[in-house]
Amino acid sequence: MHPVLRNFREIKNIKPLSIVSIGHGTTHWVNGIFLVLLPFIVQDLSLNYTTAGTMVSIFFIAAVAITIISGPIIDITKKYITAQFLCLLAGFIALVIMSQSTSVYTLAIAAIFIGICVSGWHTPSIPYLSQLYEKNRGLALSIHTVGASLGDGIAPPIAGLIMLYITWQQTSMILSVPVIIMAIYITRSLPAIKYDEKSSKLHVKKTNYWEGLKALLSSKNMLKLCLLAGLWSMTQNGVTVFLPLYLVFVMDASPALVGFALFSIQAGAIFGGPVVGTWSDQIGRRPIVINALLISAILLFLLPLFDNVYLFILIVSLAGCSLYSIRPVIHSWTMDLSDKNASGSAVSMLFTAQAALTGTVPIIGGLIADNYGLKSVFILLTITSLLALILSLLMPKK
């Protein structure tokens, strides 16, 4: 029997995993809508690439803030389900505000709520699943990231097709409805994790949390992993931000083709994520991350050489798939290196590093694009992928 199928049979109750994974997909649904609408917002509001990049950087500034705040709060309160509901509510608010955007200022407010929605989700959801499915963590977190890939993949083509008939403002409003429905469903369907109130939860609050946090901050491997994850995230998010702009302004692509291109990036991760996650449980996280980063660096280096739009999409989709497929591996690696009583803070550290570093890419990439052309941005992304590869080689083999 295939290892993935065998691990699935070991999971007794898959319902919470399914719900949280769909919720994760819903947060990325919000992000996917934002990315596919962005080039057309840039056109309507007459923005340059630097300003467009700044809007995305605002998203990451909000992401840094929410991950720093939420990690300790989640570890101490254990309010995993409430926090997930609030993240989805923020996503709904973001799309409603974006539908009313007539200036760069309202768009910036929408970007803040998107950052809260997408990045705030991880600190409650990853520890929640890691505790429910401790023996199959790699598989569980890979299914969780499949949800993200589905959201990232499905939202752009749906939004692109809708925009063939109505405006981007109306599209944003219509596509906000599934988000609020999922937010309500989360609160009614997820089971709470039970703790021994006298011995476990109180002890975590007073002792274990601070001990776990101290161990995290003093761990060289954890700090290296956070930097590695930040560089990997710079590459991955740089592709998704600048691909739509490149297709619209350089290759004159339609909204539907832009949506299809963003879906193609996620396709391999949707099917390959569970396989890669399970494989990492067996052979370790390091070799898988090394090979994926090497493949992405080579493909991104070759990408500017292709002028045919369909061949360009094929190559960038392969690069994107190699980057996105290792998302659950990096999350599992984080849980491996952390104490379970400080798992929320471990996720907070990881995503703070990711958001802080990734937030520089839209602005730097925008400046490069304004001065040297959009093709030059892919050279920057090749460099960030190579730097992440070097760090992965410096991580311990075991």
C-alpha positions, 0 to 999 in steps of 0.5 A: 500500500502507498505510504500516503494511503497507509497514513490516511488509514491511521487517521481515525477522524479526518473531519477536523482536518478537512474543515481546517484545510478548507478554512485555510483554502478560504484565506488563500481564496481571499489572497488569490482574488487580490492578486488577480484583481491587482493588475486591473486595479493598477490600470483603473487607479493609474498606479505604477509598479512601485505603488502596486508593490507597496500595496502588497508590502502593506499586506506583509507589514500587517502579517508581521504584526499579527504573527508577532501578537498571535503566537503567545496569545494562542499558546496561553489561551488555546483559543484555536477555533475563535482565532480561525473565525476572526481570521476569516472574518478579516478576509470577508471585511477585506474583500468588501472594502476592496470592492469599494476602493476608489483610491490607494488609501482604501486599497491599503486598508483592504491589504491590511485585513488580507494580511491579518486573514492569511498570516493570522490563520497559521498560528492557531491552525498549525498547532491545532492540527499538530496536536490532533494528528501528532503521529501523522503530522507531515501528512496532516499539515500537507493536507492543510497546505493542499487547502491553501493551494486549492484556494490560491489555485481556484480563486484566480480563474473564477475571478478572471472569468467573472471579470469578463462580464462585470467589474473588479469591484463587483467581482470582489463583493460577490466572492466575499460571500463564501468567506463569511459562510466558512467563518460561521461554519468553523465555529459550529463544526470544529471540536475543541482540544481537551486539556487537564485544566489543573495540571496541563493548561495551568502549567503551560501558562506558568512554566512550560510556555516560557521554557519552550519560548526560551528554547526556541529563541536560543536554537540556532537551527530554528533561527536558520530555518526561519531565515530559510523559510523567509527567503523561500517565501520571498521567492514563492510570493514574488512569483505570484505577485509579479506573474499577473503584472508581467502577463497583463503589461508585457504579454497582454493577457486576458483576466481569464488567462491570468487566472489560469496561470495562477492556478497552474502554479498551484496544480502540482502542489495540490496533488504533490503536497500530500506525497511530499509531506508523507515522504518527508515523514520517512526520509526527513525534511532536509533532502526534499527542501534542497531538491525543490529549491534547486529545481526552482532556482534553475527554472526561474533563471531560465524563465526570462528567455521565453517569449511565448506566453503559453511556454512561459506559463508552463515554465513558471508553473513548474517553478511554482509547483516546486516551491509550493509543494514544500510548504507542508515540509517547512511547517512540519520541520518547524514543529519538529524543532519546537516544544509543543507547549510553545508551538504557537510561538514557533509558528509565529517566529516562522511566519514573522520571518517569512512576512518580514522578508517577503514584504521587501520583495514587492517594493524592491521588485517594483523599483526594479520593474520601473527602472529595468523592466519586469523581466529583471524581477525574475533574476531577483527571485532566482537569487533568493531561491539560491540563498534559501538553497544554501541555508538548507544545505547548512541545516543538520542532516538529522 
